Amino acid sequence: MELILTQRQEQSLVMTFQLKQAIELLQYSTFDLYQYIKEQELENPLIELEEQPPDFLYTERSNGKTILTGSSQQLIDYTQSNNIGMRHILVEQAMLVFRDKDDQQLLKYLIHNLDDSGFLHLTSDELFDKATIERGIHLLQQLGPIGLGARCMKECLLLQITYSYPEEKLAKRLIENHLDLLANRKWNELSRIMNIPLTNIKETYDFIQKLNPTPCFGISDFSVEYLVPDIVVEYKDGILIYYLNESYLPEIHFNNQYSDLMNVKDETSKYINNQFASYKWLLNSIEQRRLTILKIVEVLIKKQESFFKEGFSSLKPLTLKEVASEIEMHESTVSRATMNKVIQTPKGSFDLRKLFTSKLETSDGNLISQTEVKLLLENIIKKENKCKPFSDQQIANHFNDEKGITIARRTISKYREELNIPPATRRKEISV
């Protein structure tokens, strides 16, 4: 075997740090961009920020929403409320209603283990035995809404019947023994097992429907969250205009204190020049991001003009690929630029991606958007005979025969689940 040393020239795409940062910058929301610029100011001594007179003061980002705490002119309108939370109120009531120290300790422990809906979640190694926990749950009924502290929905409903409707023996028996059949609307099976006519089953079901499955929803304390749009589209003199909602972004300036050090040939000069390159890159990347988003919005307004006038029922089929082709960019660039963006329109504020929807073809060769199909699906189910609800296959056949839209049963099932609509068996009502 002979060893030979050869040279070869080839091209390859290398993901540099700056390219990676530019890609991340493109998918930032405006608020995330604001935070990123502030971080760059701390890392780069050449960056000086001039804050804009704020219309809004932002305090934190939570669950994808910006929390708005005030404005320079109307701070009083957004002053944090001094109202104490419901959990704290329950603890105070427990201290007043019950004088026994052991009861107070038990109730305080249970209240602090309630979830956001008022249900009790305990681990296996608890401070109190099962009988004590049961007693504490019944004591809780004197403090808050009936059903508070239940460990499951069944227990919650039974507590409401026990304390508020003790005469409803049939409902109690049905919930205790056959709640799963009731949830799945197995009316005939319930009638056979309980040996009662469907009329009684319907009356009992109608009564149970009046009970509250989450009587203490929202027990936790939450700050008010305001959705701040990244893009605004509005009518002005009858014409749709659009702009980026970035008035609160600071102006980025060059710190002239370091300009004399850039021409000195030493390590300091090398560092300063590297930081100057980062400064220029930041300015260019922000401007490129701004232009890319504006190009995308311009196409969206042109393609979805009917939506901005009439709403989601007029949303036309549109894909990321089509927009990318229109603005002569790669589809992945459009995908990143539309991530984490909220658009405010005359029809409401929502995720920018909602303006993109896949298409289905009708029998006459026209195209219909997925969103419009979902609206039609909702309307069909709303008008169906609730005693004989349509199956997914029947709905698919209806689309094909009546609307001229070829659609598979599994697609109907998928859209129905996305709309949180239960299957036909769980939509069926009692026919008496």
C-alpha positions as CSV (number, residue, x, y, z in Angstrom):
1,M,0.0,0.0,0.0
2,E,1.4,3.4,-1.0
3,L,0.7,6.6,0.9
4,I,0.0,9.7,-1.3
5,L,-0.5,13.3,-0.2
6,T,-3.0,15.1,-2.4
7,Q,-4.8,18.5,-2.4
8,R,-8.5,18.9,-3.1
9,Q,-10.6,22.1,-3.4
10,E,-14.3,21.9,-2.6
11,Q,-17.1,24.2,-1.5
12,S,-19.1,23.7,1.7
13,L,-21.6,25.7,3.7
14,V,-20.4,26.5,7.2
15,M,-22.9,27.6,9.8
16,T,-20.9,30.5,11.4
17,F,-21.9,31.9,14.8
18,Q,-23.1,35.1,13.2
19,L,-25.2,33.3,10.7
20,K,-26.8,31.2,13.5
21,Q,-27.5,34.4,15.4
22,A,-29.1,36.1,12.3
23,I,-31.4,33.1,11.9
24,E,-32.5,33.3,15.5
25,L,-33.0,37.0,15.3
26,L,-35.4,36.5,12.4
27,Q,-37.7,34.3,14.5
28,Y,-37.7,36.6,17.5
29,S,-40.9,38.5,18.4
30,T,-40.5,42.2,18.8
31,F,-40.3,41.9,22.6
32,D,-37.7,39.1,22.3
33,L,-35.7,41.4,20.0
34,Y,-36.0,44.2,22.6
35,Q,-34.5,41.8,25.2
36,Y,-31.8,40.7,22.8
37,I,-30.7,44.3,22.0
38,K,-30.5,45.0,25.8
39,E,-28.2,41.9,26.2
40,Q,-26.0,43.1,23.3
41,E,-25.6,46.4,25.1
42,L,-24.2,44.6,28.1
43,E,-21.8,42.5,26.0
44,N,-20.6,45.1,23.5
45,P,-19.0,48.3,24.9
46,L,-19.4,50.0,21.5
47,I,-23.2,49.8,21.6
48,E,-25.1,52.7,23.2
49,L,-28.9,52.5,23.4
50,E,-31.2,55.5,23.4
51,E,-34.5,54.4,24.9
52,Q,-37.7,55.7,23.3
53,P,-40.3,57.5,25.3
54,P,-42.3,54.4,26.2
55,D,-46.0,54.1,25.3
56,F,-45.8,50.8,27.3
57,L,-43.6,49.6,30.1
58,Y,-42.9,45.8,29.9
59,T,-42.0,43.9,33.0
60,E,-41.8,40.3,31.9
61,R,-42.7,37.7,29.3
62,S,-44.9,34.8,30.4
63,N,-46.5,32.0,28.4
64,G,-45.7,33.7,25.1
65,K,-47.5,36.9,26.1
66,T,-46.0,40.2,27.2
67,I,-47.3,41.5,30.5
68,L,-48.1,45.2,30.2
69,T,-47.8,47.1,33.5
70,G,-48.3,50.8,32.6
71,S,-47.8,53.8,30.4
72,S,-46.0,57.0,31.0
73,Q,-49.2,59.0,30.9
74,Q,-51.5,56.6,32.6
75,L,-49.5,54.8,35.2
76,I,-52.4,54.8,37.7
77,D,-54.6,52.8,35.3
78,Y,-52.2,49.8,35.5
79,T,-51.2,50.0,39.2
80,Q,-51.1,46.5,40.6
81,S,-54.3,45.6,42.5
82,N,-54.1,45.2,46.2
83,N,-56.8,42.5,46.1
84,I,-55.7,39.4,47.9
85,G,-56.1,36.0,46.2
86,M,-58.8,33.5,46.7
87,R,-56.5,31.0,48.3
88,H,-55.5,33.5,50.9
89,I,-59.2,34.4,51.5
90,L,-59.9,30.7,52.1
91,V,-57.1,30.4,54.7
92,E,-58.4,33.5,56.5
93,Q,-61.9,32.0,56.5
94,A,-60.7,28.8,57.9
95,M,-59.0,30.6,60.8
96,L,-62.2,32.5,61.6
97,V,-64.8,29.6,61.1
98,F,-62.9,26.9,62.9
99,R,-61.3,27.4,66.3
100,D,-59.7,24.0,66.7
101,K,-56.0,24.3,66.0
102,D,-55.9,20.8,64.4
103,D,-58.7,21.7,62.0
104,Q,-57.0,25.0,61.1
105,Q,-53.7,23.2,60.4
106,L,-55.5,20.5,58.3
107,L,-57.5,23.1,56.3
108,K,-54.5,25.3,55.7
109,Y,-52.6,22.2,54.4
110,L,-55.5,21.2,52.1
111,I,-56.0,24.7,50.7
112,H,-52.4,25.0,49.7
113,N,-52.6,21.7,47.9
114,L,-55.5,22.8,45.7
115,D,-54.8,23.1,42.0
116,D,-56.0,26.0,39.7
117,S,-59.5,24.4,39.4
118,G,-59.9,23.8,43.2
119,F,-59.2,20.1,43.0
120,L,-57.1,18.5,45.7
121,H,-53.9,16.7,44.6
122,L,-52.0,14.8,47.3
123,T,-49.0,12.5,47.2
124,S,-48.8,9.1,48.9
125,D,-46.7,10.2,51.8
126,E,-49.1,12.8,53.4
127,L,-49.1,14.4,56.8
128,F,-52.6,13.2,57.5
129,D,-54.3,9.8,57.2
130,K,-57.1,9.1,54.7
131,A,-59.9,9.5,57.2
132,T,-58.6,12.9,58.3
133,I,-58.3,14.0,54.7
134,E,-61.9,13.0,54.1
135,R,-63.0,15.0,57.1
136,G,-61.0,18.0,55.9
137,I,-62.7,17.9,52.5
138,H,-66.1,18.0,54.1
139,L,-65.0,20.9,56.3
140,L,-63.9,22.8,53.1
141,Q,-67.5,22.8,51.9
142,Q,-68.2,25.4,54.6
143,L,-65.6,27.8,53.3
144,G,-66.0,27.9,49.5
145,P,-68.1,26.7,46.6
146,I,-69.6,23.2,47.1
147,G,-67.2,20.7,45.5
148,L,-64.1,22.5,46.6
149,G,-61.2,20.1,47.5
150,A,-62.6,17.2,45.5
151,R,-59.9,14.8,44.3
152,C,-61.7,14.0,41.0
153,M,-64.7,15.2,39.0
154,K,-66.8,12.3,40.3
155,E,-66.2,13.3,43.9
156,C,-66.8,17.0,43.0
157,L,-70.3,16.2,41.5
158,L,-71.2,13.9,44.5
159,L,-70.3,16.6,47.0
160,Q,-72.6,19.1,45.2
161,I,-75.4,16.5,45.3
162,T,-74.8,15.6,48.9
163,Y,-74.8,19.2,50.2
164,S,-77.2,21.0,47.7
165,Y,-79.5,18.3,46.2
166,P,-79.7,15.4,48.7
167,E,-83.1,14.4,47.3
168,E,-81.5,13.5,43.9
169,K,-80.9,9.9,44.7
170,L,-81.0,8.7,41.1
171,A,-78.4,11.2,40.0
172,K,-76.1,10.2,42.9
173,R,-76.4,6.5,42.1
174,L,-75.7,7.2,38.4
175,I,-72.6,9.2,39.1
176,E,-71.3,6.8,41.7
177,N,-71.6,3.7,39.5
178,H,-71.9,4.6,35.8
179,L,-70.2,8.0,35.2
180,D,-68.2,6.5,32.3
181,L,-71.3,5.3,30.5
182,L,-72.9,8.7,31.1
183,A,-69.9,10.6,29.7
184,N,-70.0,8.4,26.6
185,R,-73.8,8.8,26.3
186,K,-74.5,5.1,26.3
187,W,-78.2,5.8,26.9
188,N,-79.7,2.4,26.1
189,E,-77.1,0.6,28.1
190,L,-77.7,2.9,31.1
191,S,-81.4,2.2,30.8
192,R,-80.9,-1.5,30.8
193,I,-78.4,-1.6,33.7
194,M,-80.3,0.7,35.9
195,N,-83.7,-0.7,34.9
196,I,-85.3,2.7,34.3
197,P,-86.9,4.2,31.2
198,L,-84.9,6.6,28.9
199,T,-87.2,9.4,30.1
200,N,-85.7,9.2,33.6
201,I,-82.2,8.9,32.2
202,K,-82.8,12.1,30.2
203,E,-84.2,14.0,33.2
204,T,-81.2,12.9,35.4
205,Y,-78.7,13.7,32.7
206,D,-80.2,17.2,32.3
207,F,-80.0,17.7,36.0
208,I,-76.3,16.6,36.2
209,Q,-75.5,19.0,33.3
210,K,-76.5,21.9,35.7
211,L,-73.8,20.9,38.2
212,N,-70.4,22.6,38.0
213,P,-67.4,20.3,37.3
214,T,-64.9,23.0,38.3
215,P,-66.6,25.1,41.0
216,C,-63.4,26.9,42.0
217,F,-61.8,27.4,38.6
218,G,-59.1,30.1,38.8
219,I,-58.3,29.8,42.4
220,S,-54.7,30.7,41.8
221,D,-53.7,34.4,41.5
222,F,-52.8,35.5,38.0
223,S,-51.5,38.8,36.7
224,V,-53.4,40.4,33.9
225,E,-51.6,39.7,30.6
226,Y,-51.9,41.9,27.5
227,L,-51.1,40.6,24.1
228,V,-48.8,43.1,22.4
229,P,-48.8,42.7,18.5
230,D,-45.6,42.6,16.5
231,I,-47.5,43.7,13.3
232,V,-50.4,46.1,13.0
233,V,-52.8,46.1,10.0
234,E,-55.6,48.7,10.1
235,Y,-57.9,50.7,7.9
236,K,-57.0,54.4,7.3
237,D,-59.2,56.4,5.0
238,G,-60.7,53.1,3.6
239,I,-57.2,51.7,2.8
240,L,-55.4,48.9,4.5
241,I,-52.1,50.0,6.0
242,Y,-49.5,48.0,7.9
243,Y,-46.5,48.6,10.0
244,L,-44.3,46.9,12.6
245,N,-45.1,47.7,16.2
246,E,-41.5,48.4,17.2
247,S,-41.8,52.0,18.4
248,Y,-40.5,50.9,21.9
249,L,-37.3,49.5,20.5
250,P,-34.3,51.6,21.5
251,E,-32.1,53.4,18.9
252,I,-28.7,51.8,18.6
253,H,-25.8,54.2,18.5
254,F,-22.0,53.8,18.3
255,N,-20.1,54.7,21.4
256,N,-17.5,57.3,20.2
257,Q,-15.3,56.9,23.3
258,Y,-13.7,53.9,21.7
259,S,-13.2,55.3,18.2
260,D,-9.6,56.3,18.8
261,L,-8.6,52.8,19.8
262,M,-9.7,51.2,16.5
263,N,-6.6,52.3,14.6
264,V,-3.9,51.4,17.2
265,K,-2.2,48.1,16.3
266,D,-2.5,46.1,19.5
267,E,-4.7,43.6,21.2
268,T,-7.1,46.3,22.4
269,S,-7.5,47.5,18.8
270,K,-8.2,43.9,17.7
271,Y,-10.9,43.5,20.3
272,I,-12.5,46.9,19.5
273,N,-12.6,46.1,15.8
274,N,-14.3,42.7,16.5
275,Q,-16.9,44.5,18.6
276,F,-17.4,47.0,15.9
277,A,-18.0,44.2,13.4
278,S,-20.6,42.8,15.8
279,Y,-22.2,46.3,16.1
280,K,-22.5,46.6,12.4
281,W,-23.9,43.0,12.1
282,L,-26.6,43.8,14.7
283,L,-27.7,46.9,12.8
284,N,-27.8,45.0,9.4
285,S,-29.6,41.9,10.9
286,I,-32.3,44.0,12.5
287,E,-32.9,45.9,9.3
288,Q,-32.9,42.7,7.3
289,R,-35.4,41.2,9.7
290,R,-37.7,44.3,9.4
291,L,-37.6,44.3,5.6
292,T,-38.3,40.5,5.4
293,I,-41.3,40.7,7.7
294,L,-42.7,43.7,5.8
295,K,-42.4,41.9,2.5
296,I,-44.3,38.9,3.9
297,V,-47.1,41.1,5.3
298,E,-47.4,43.0,2.0
299,V,-48.0,39.7,0.2
300,L,-50.5,38.6,3.0
301,I,-52.5,41.7,2.6
302,K,-52.6,41.3,-1.2
303,K,-53.5,37.6,-1.0
304,Q,-55.8,37.7,2.0
305,E,-57.6,41.1,1.4
306,S,-61.0,39.5,1.7
307,F,-60.1,38.1,5.2
308,F,-59.2,41.6,6.5
309,K,-62.7,42.7,5.4
310,E,-64.9,39.7,6.3
311,G,-62.9,37.5,8.7
312,F,-61.9,33.8,8.7
313,S,-64.8,32.7,6.6
314,S,-63.1,34.4,3.6
315,L,-59.6,33.2,4.3
316,K,-58.0,31.9,1.1
317,P,-55.7,29.0,0.7
318,L,-52.1,30.2,1.1
319,T,-48.9,28.3,1.9
320,L,-45.4,29.4,3.1
321,K,-44.0,28.2,-0.2
322,E,-46.3,30.5,-2.2
323,V,-45.3,33.5,-0.2
324,A,-41.6,32.6,-0.4
325,S,-41.9,32.4,-4.2
326,E,-43.6,35.8,-4.3
327,I,-40.9,37.6,-2.4
328,E,-38.1,35.4,-3.9
329,M,-36.9,34.0,-0.6
330,H,-36.4,30.4,0.7
331,E,-39.4,28.8,2.3
332,S,-37.4,28.3,5.5
333,T,-36.8,32.0,5.8
334,V,-40.5,32.8,5.6
335,S,-41.1,30.1,8.1
336,R,-38.7,31.6,10.6
337,A,-39.9,35.1,10.0
338,T,-43.5,34.2,10.7
339,M,-42.7,32.3,14.0
340,N,-43.7,33.9,17.3
341,K,-45.4,36.9,15.6
342,V,-48.7,38.3,16.6
343,I,-50.7,40.4,14.1
344,Q,-53.3,42.9,15.0
345,T,-56.1,43.2,12.4
346,P,-59.5,44.7,12.1
347,K,-60.8,41.2,12.8
348,G,-58.8,40.7,16.0
349,S,-55.3,39.8,17.1
350,F,-53.8,36.3,16.6
351,D,-50.8,34.3,15.6
352,L,-49.5,35.4,12.2
353,R,-49.4,31.7,11.1
354,K,-53.2,31.6,11.1
355,L,-53.2,33.5,7.8
356,F,-51.5,30.5,6.2
357,T,-53.8,27.6,5.5
358,S,-53.5,24.5,3.3
359,K,-55.9,24.0,0.4
360,L,-58.5,21.5,-0.8
361,E,-59.8,21.3,-4.4
362,T,-63.5,21.3,-5.2
363,S,-65.2,19.4,-8.0
364,D,-65.3,22.6,-10.2
365,G,-61.6,23.1,-9.9
366,N,-61.6,25.9,-7.4
367,L,-59.6,25.9,-4.2
368,I,-60.9,26.2,-0.7
369,S,-58.9,26.8,2.5
370,Q,-58.6,24.4,5.4
371,T,-60.0,27.1,7.7
372,E,-63.1,27.5,5.6
373,V,-63.6,23.7,5.6
374,K,-63.4,23.8,9.4
375,L,-66.1,26.5,9.6
376,L,-68.3,24.5,7.3
377,L,-67.7,21.4,9.5
378,E,-68.7,23.4,12.6
379,N,-71.9,24.6,10.9
380,I,-72.9,21.1,9.8
381,I,-72.5,19.7,13.3
382,K,-74.3,22.6,14.8
383,K,-77.4,22.0,12.6
384,E,-77.4,18.1,12.8
385,N,-80.1,16.1,14.5
386,K,-78.6,15.7,18.0
387,C,-80.6,12.4,18.4
388,K,-78.9,11.0,15.2
389,P,-75.6,12.9,14.9
390,F,-73.6,12.5,11.7
391,S,-70.6,10.1,11.7
392,D,-67.3,11.3,10.3
393,Q,-68.0,9.3,7.1
394,Q,-71.4,10.8,6.7
395,I,-69.9,14.3,7.0
396,A,-67.2,13.4,4.4
397,N,-70.0,12.2,2.1
398,H,-71.9,15.4,2.6
399,F,-68.9,17.5,1.7
400,N,-68.4,15.5,-1.4
401,D,-72.1,15.4,-2.6
402,E,-73.3,18.8,-1.4
403,K,-70.2,21.0,-1.4
404,G,-68.2,19.3,-4.2
405,I,-65.2,19.0,-1.8
406,T,-63.3,15.7,-1.9
407,I,-62.2,15.0,1.7
408,A,-61.3,11.7,3.5
409,R,-63.0,10.5,6.7
410,R,-59.8,10.6,8.6
411,T,-59.3,14.3,7.6
412,I,-62.8,15.1,9.0
413,S,-61.8,13.3,12.2
414,K,-58.6,15.3,12.4
415,Y,-60.4,18.6,11.9
416,R,-63.1,17.7,14.4
417,E,-60.5,16.9,17.0
418,E,-58.7,20.2,16.3
419,L,-62.0,22.0,16.9
420,N,-62.5,20.1,20.2
421,I,-65.7,18.5,18.8
422,P,-66.5,15.0,20.2
423,P,-67.3,12.1,18.0
424,A,-70.9,11.2,17.0
425,T,-71.3,8.7,19.9
426,R,-70.5,11.5,22.4
427,R,-72.8,14.0,20.7
428,K,-75.8,11.8,20.7
429,E,-78.7,13.0,22.9
430,I,-81.6,10.9,24.2
431,S,-84.6,10.5,22.0
432,V,-87.8,10.2,24.0
